[in-house]
């Protein structure tokens, strides 16, 4: 699904460039953008492979914490000027990611050697997401544009996806049946990336990247609403902690 989802996200990216009339920012910006796209697709591949183990409640928060923690640390080292309240809000956000997704007894029951094998995929996935955030932010900073970096990132993703598909030759029998979902996933992924860039135009990297990584909270809420999954007390506490972190 990642291969057809990439061009689906490329269409709105190209449309935004045409509508906004942004000038081509130059090769350095596009190089950073391509690096972001390659890091992102590597992270998604490892993330999907880890999710296939069935231990989503463990994989999602650990990947999100790595993907948010590394860029946040880089932003702070590079001079993000944050107040004590903002630092407290970032801490609340990172804690909420883990708490809201932690499966408790399920993690202890299904852990062990299986989790040891998953750790490389979790680390690669988290570092891939972190690399995307860092590179796409640098592309915007260097070129002074918002939409061209997304075009460059999607272009690199499409080229790599096509190359891998030609080598691996995956089976496509089930793809048409889920084509609408793939289209929605691609467009939603682009929307999230675009909103992250707009948020990071304030000049700081650490705050937007932590808030952008709160997606496990939404996942748990949707699971409770649509799938009628029961929320544990610590998950409710994590859900309450997330908006507190956003407010701070």
C-alpha positions as CSV (number, residue, x, y, z in Angstrom):
1,X,0.0,0.0,0.0
2,X,2.9,2.5,0.6
3,X,3.8,2.5,-3.1
4,X,0.4,3.7,-4.5
5,X,-0.1,6.0,-1.5
6,X,3.0,8.0,-2.3
7,X,1.7,9.3,-5.7
8,X,-1.7,9.9,-4.1
9,X,0.1,12.4,-1.8
10,X,2.1,13.9,-4.6
11,X,-1.0,15.2,-6.4
12,X,-2.0,17.7,-3.7
13,X,1.6,18.7,-3.2
14,X,2.0,19.7,-6.8
15,X,-1.4,21.4,-6.8
16,X,-0.3,23.5,-3.8
17,X,2.8,24.7,-5.6
18,X,0.7,25.8,-8.6
19,X,-1.9,27.5,-6.5
20,X,0.5,29.4,-4.3
21,X,2.9,30.2,-7.1
22,X,6.0,29.4,-5.2
23,X,9.3,29.9,-7.1
24,X,11.6,26.9,-7.5
25,X,13.8,27.2,-4.3
26,X,17.0,25.6,-5.8
27,X,18.9,22.3,-5.6
28,X,19.9,22.5,-2.0
29,X,16.3,22.7,-0.8
30,X,15.3,19.9,-3.1
31,X,18.2,17.7,-1.9
32,X,17.1,18.1,1.7
33,X,13.5,17.4,0.6
34,X,14.6,14.2,-1.2
35,X,16.5,13.1,1.9
36,X,13.3,13.7,3.9
37,X,11.3,11.6,1.6
38,X,13.8,8.7,1.6
39,X,14.0,8.8,5.4
40,X,10.2,8.9,5.7
41,X,9.6,5.9,3.5
42,X,12.3,3.9,5.2
43,X,10.6,4.7,8.5
44,X,7.2,3.7,7.2
45,X,8.5,0.4,5.9
46,X,10.1,-0.5,9.2
47,X,7.0,0.7,11.1
48,X,4.6,-1.4,8.9
49,X,6.9,-4.5,9.3
50,X,6.8,-4.0,13.1
51,X,3.0,-3.5,13.1
52,X,2.6,-6.8,11.2
53,X,3.7,-8.6,14.4
54,X,0.4,-7.7,15.9
55,X,1.9,-5.7,18.8
56,X,0.7,-2.3,17.6
57,X,0.1,-1.0,21.1
58,X,3.8,-1.4,21.9
59,X,5.2,-0.5,18.4
60,X,3.3,2.7,17.9
61,X,4.3,4.6,21.1
62,X,7.9,3.5,21.1
63,X,8.3,4.6,17.4
64,X,6.5,7.9,18.1
65,X,8.8,8.7,21.1
66,X,11.9,8.1,19.1
67,X,10.5,10.0,16.1
68,X,9.6,13.0,18.3
69,X,12.4,12.8,20.9
70,X,15.4,12.9,18.5
71,X,14.3,16.0,16.5
72,X,13.1,17.7,19.7
73,X,16.6,17.2,21.3
74,X,18.2,18.5,18.1
75,X,16.0,21.6,18.2
76,X,16.9,22.3,21.8
77,X,20.6,21.9,21.1
78,X,20.3,24.2,18.1
79,X,18.8,26.9,20.3
80,X,15.1,26.6,20.4
81,X,14.1,29.2,23.0
82,X,11.4,27.6,25.2
83,X,9.9,28.6,28.5
84,X,9.7,26.2,31.4
85,X,6.0,25.8,30.7
86,X,6.7,24.8,27.1
87,X,9.3,22.2,28.2
88,X,6.8,20.9,30.7
89,X,4.2,20.6,27.9
90,X,6.7,18.7,25.7
91,X,7.3,16.3,28.6
92,X,3.6,15.8,29.0
93,X,3.2,15.0,25.3
94,X,6.0,12.4,25.3
95,X,4.6,10.7,28.5
96,X,1.1,10.8,27.0
97,X,2.3,9.0,23.9
98,X,3.6,6.1,25.9
99,X,0.9,5.9,28.6
100,X,-2.1,6.1,26.2
101,X,-0.8,3.2,24.1
102,X,0.8,1.0,26.7
103,X,-1.0,-2.4,26.7
104,X,-0.1,-3.3,30.3
105,X,-0.5,-7.0,30.9
106,X,-0.5,-7.7,27.1
107,X,3.0,-6.3,26.8
108,X,4.2,-8.7,29.5
109,X,2.4,-11.7,28.1
110,X,3.5,-11.2,24.5
111,X,6.9,-9.7,25.1
112,X,10.1,-11.6,25.4
113,X,12.1,-12.8,22.4
114,X,9.5,-11.4,20.0
115,X,10.0,-7.9,21.3
116,X,13.8,-8.3,21.0
117,X,13.4,-9.1,17.3
118,X,11.1,-6.1,16.9
119,X,13.4,-3.6,18.5
120,X,15.6,-3.0,15.4
121,X,12.5,-2.3,13.3
122,X,11.1,0.1,16.0
123,X,14.4,2.0,16.2
124,X,14.7,2.2,12.4
125,X,11.1,3.3,12.1
126,X,11.5,6.0,14.8
127,X,14.8,7.2,13.3
128,X,13.2,7.3,9.8
129,X,10.4,9.5,11.1
130,X,13.0,11.7,13.0
131,X,15.1,12.0,9.8
132,X,12.0,13.1,7.9
133,X,11.1,15.8,10.4
134,X,14.7,17.1,10.5
135,X,15.3,17.1,6.8
136,X,12.0,18.6,5.7
137,X,12.4,21.4,8.3
138,X,15.9,22.1,7.0
139,X,14.6,22.1,3.4
140,X,12.0,24.8,4.4
141,X,14.6,26.8,6.3
142,X,17.1,26.8,3.5
143,X,14.7,27.5,0.7
144,X,12.2,29.7,2.4
145,X,9.3,27.8,0.8
146,X,6.7,25.5,2.2
147,X,5.2,23.5,-0.7
148,X,8.3,22.7,-2.9
149,X,9.9,20.7,-0.1
150,X,6.8,18.5,0.0
151,X,7.0,18.0,-3.8
152,X,10.6,17.0,-3.5
153,X,10.0,14.6,-0.7
154,X,7.1,13.0,-2.5
155,X,9.0,12.8,-5.7
156,X,11.8,10.9,-4.0
157,X,9.3,8.6,-2.3
158,X,7.6,7.8,-5.6
159,X,10.8,7.0,-7.4
160,X,12.1,4.7,-4.6
161,X,8.7,3.0,-4.3
162,X,8.6,2.3,-8.0
163,X,12.2,1.0,-8.0
164,X,11.5,-1.3,-5.1
165,X,8.2,-2.6,-6.7
166,X,10.1,-3.4,-9.9
167,X,12.7,-5.4,-8.0
168,X,10.4,-7.1,-5.4
169,X,7.4,-7.5,-7.8
170,X,4.7,-7.6,-5.1
171,X,1.3,-9.1,-5.8
172,X,-1.3,-6.5,-6.6
173,X,-4.5,-8.7,-6.5
174,X,-5.9,-7.1,-3.4
175,X,-4.9,-3.5,-4.1
176,X,-7.9,-2.4,-6.2
177,X,-10.3,-3.4,-3.4
178,X,-8.6,-1.0,-1.0
179,X,-7.7,1.7,-3.5
180,X,-10.0,4.3,-1.8
181,X,-8.4,3.7,1.6
182,X,-4.9,4.0,0.0
183,X,-6.0,7.3,-1.6
184,X,-7.3,8.6,1.7
185,X,-4.1,7.5,3.5
186,X,-1.9,9.2,1.0
187,X,-3.8,12.5,1.1
188,X,-4.0,12.4,4.9
189,X,-0.3,11.8,5.2
190,X,0.4,14.8,2.9
191,X,-2.0,16.9,5.0
192,X,-0.2,16.0,8.2
193,X,3.2,16.8,6.7
194,X,1.9,20.2,5.4
195,X,0.5,21.2,8.7
196,X,3.8,20.2,10.4
197,X,5.7,22.6,8.1
198,X,3.2,25.4,8.6
199,X,3.5,24.9,12.4
200,X,7.3,24.9,12.3
201,X,7.4,28.2,10.4
202,X,7.4,29.8,13.9
203,X,11.1,29.0,13.9
204,X,11.1,26.2,16.5
205,X,11.3,22.6,15.7
206,X,11.0,20.9,19.1
207,X,7.4,21.9,19.9
208,X,5.7,21.1,16.6
209,X,7.5,17.7,16.3
210,X,6.3,16.5,19.7
211,X,2.7,17.7,19.1
212,X,2.8,16.0,15.6
213,X,3.7,12.7,17.2
214,X,0.6,12.5,19.4
215,X,-1.1,10.3,16.8
216,X,-1.3,7.3,19.2
217,X,-3.8,9.3,21.3
218,X,-6.1,9.6,18.3
219,X,-5.6,6.0,17.4
220,X,-6.7,4.8,20.9
221,X,-9.8,7.2,20.8
222,X,-10.8,5.9,17.4
223,X,-10.4,2.3,18.5
224,X,-12.6,3.0,21.5
225,X,-15.2,4.7,19.4
226,X,-15.3,2.6,16.3
227,X,-14.1,-0.7,17.5
228,X,-15.6,-0.5,21.0
229,X,-12.3,-1.2,22.6
230,X,-12.2,-0.8,26.4
231,X,-10.0,2.0,27.7
232,X,-7.9,1.2,30.8
233,X,-7.5,3.8,33.6
234,X,-4.0,4.7,32.6
235,X,-5.1,5.3,29.0
236,X,-7.7,7.7,30.2
237,X,-5.1,9.5,32.2
238,X,-2.8,9.6,29.1
239,X,-5.6,11.0,27.0
240,X,-6.2,13.7,29.6
241,X,-2.4,14.4,29.8
242,X,-2.2,15.0,26.0
243,X,-4.4,18.1,25.8
244,X,-2.7,19.4,28.9
245,X,0.7,19.1,27.1
246,X,-0.8,20.9,24.1
247,X,-2.1,23.8,26.2
248,X,1.3,24.2,27.9
